[in-house]
Amino acid sequence: MLKRQENQTGWKSAKELSEALPFIQRYSGQTIVIKFGGHAMGDKELTMQFVRDVVLLKQFGLCPVIVHGGGPQIGSMLKKLNIKTEFVDGLRVSDIETVGIAEMVLSGAINKSIVQAINDAGGRAVGLSGRDANLITATQKDSSLGFTGTPVTTDISVLNVLTSAEPGFIPVISPISSGNDGNSYNVNADTAAGVLAGALKASRLMLLTDVEGVMDNEKQLLTDLTINDAETLIEKGVAKGGMIPKLETAINSIARGVKAVVILDGRKPHGLLVELFTDQGAGTLIK
């Protein structure tokens, strides 16, 4: 007669799953907008862990909506084509050639690879860009930034159709958007995620990035911030580079009706689950 070894890992996993029940019940039926970006997108294992977590959220009754970036991948393609690029306050300066390449990379290769990964993990994903069904209409943010756009209007009717279908789809959205002038605009992915989260009245906006969260001057993680705190960090120059549009997105999206924003490290496995389904959370919570 064979005797199974005691399964300590199984008991621990069952306990953690049981403890997550109140959080699962809290978020069931709620919209969670997730900005997927940073170098985690270039790591196959981290991407697979991310999409499995997203499919799990859907299985638990949440309504995940993915907005993705792709800055490193755009930068790599521009380098291959020997096209110089520059940034101002964390935003890429996009001339007509650059925005065309950004659209090719974001709405093409990256968007479809995320869709395929979610489908392979058992989900049902649909790829979109801000240009589809007038999801995001943008205008030029600043003449010095070229075809870098800022959102003007949103039309979330296509998202409502997709997420309300049975058993429901997971939208995966590239931030490339259309202008009323017919041009494409490269909208910052954090900004795009924020305006969509506001329009959807999302329970949470999750901004995945390459750092633990928002840091103070001593490089220590700030776990909880108010809107006033976030504004002060920008005004005093504590927030720099790409963290500026993230904090601005948090401030604006909460003003539009998002309940809370979390900035967390996308390089750490299962950060979404830790933030949503445990007491400790992950990264920086802003509300």
Buried (B, 14 or more C-beta within 10 A) or exposed (E): EEEEEEEEEEEEEEEEEEEBEEBBEEBEEBBBBBBBBBBBBEBEEBBEBBBBBBBBBBEBEBBBBBBBBBBBBBBEBBEEEEEEBEBEEBBBBBEEEBBBBBBBBBBBEBBBBBBBBBBEBEBBBBBBBBBBBBBBBBBBBEEEBBBBBBBBBBBBEBBEEBBEEEEBBBBBBBBBBBBEEEBBBBBBBBBBBBBBBBBBEBBBBBBBBBBBBBBEEEEEEBBEBEBEBBBEBBEEEBBEEBBBBBBBBBBBBBEBEBBBBBBBBBBBBBBBBBBBBEEEBBBBBBB
